[in-house]
Amino acid sequence: ERWDLAAQGLSDAAQKLQTAGADFIIIATNTMHLVFDEVQDSVNIPMLSLLDAVAEAILRRGMETVGLLGTKFTMEKPFYQEALAR
């Protein structure tokens, strides 16, 4: 799989958002969080991780058993397990 191309495409888009005056950036898809760090490194404005925001909300509310609906890819990858472990 060509995650390098996804990282480059999102980095280019993030740089355009920064140039346009965005204060921060959100990647609004679970899958593209695989390249979150690369995109974040390409800009000088903060990025909000959807995964971290969801994990923080779960922990803040003291939830223990959470159901997740998602694509097959999202369900097979440990996106949220890793975010909750941070």
N, C-alpha and C positions, 0 to 999 in steps of 0.2 A: 504494500500500500504506500502511496506517495504522500506521507504526512508533511514532507518538506515543502511540497507544492501548496498544501493547505496552509501551512505556517506562513509562507511567503504571500499568498493571496490575502490572508487576514491581516498580516503585518502591513501590507500596502494600504488596505482599507483603513486600518487603525491610524496610520500616519496621515491619511487624508482627513479623518475625523479630527485629529489633533490640529492640523493646519486650519480646519474650518472653525476651530474654537471650542471643541468639546472639552468639558472639565474632567470627564472620566469616561471610561469605555466599559461596556458589558458585552461579553460573548454569551448570547442567549440560546445556546445549544449545548447539551451535555457532551456530545461527541467532540466538538471542536476544542473542548478543554484539554484534549490531548496535546494541543500546541499552545496552550495558554501562556506558558512561560516564555516561549519564543516571541509571541506577539507582545507581551508585556515588555520584553527587552527592547522592542523596536520603537517604543514611544517614551515620552517623558511625562506623561500624565498617568494618574492612577487607573487601575483596572479593577473592577469588582468581579470576583469569581462567583458565579451562580452556585457552584458546588459548595463553596465556603459559606455563602449566605444561607443556603438551605441547612447545612450542617449546624451553623450557629443557632438558627431558629429551632431546630430539633432539640439541641442541647439546652438552650435557654428555657424551653417549655418542659423539659424533663421527660420528653417522649422516649419510650423504650422500644416499642414495636411500631415500625412505620412501613406502610405499604408503598411500593414504588411502581408506577406505570411508566413504561418507556419503550423505545425501540428495542429490538433484539440486541443490538450492539450495546446500548446503554445497560440493559439488564445483564449482559454477560461480563461487562467490565466493572472493576471495583471502584468506580468514580466516587460514590458516596461513602463507601467503607473507608477509603483513603482520606476523604475530607473529614469524616467523623473522628478518625484516628489522630488528626493533626492537633 
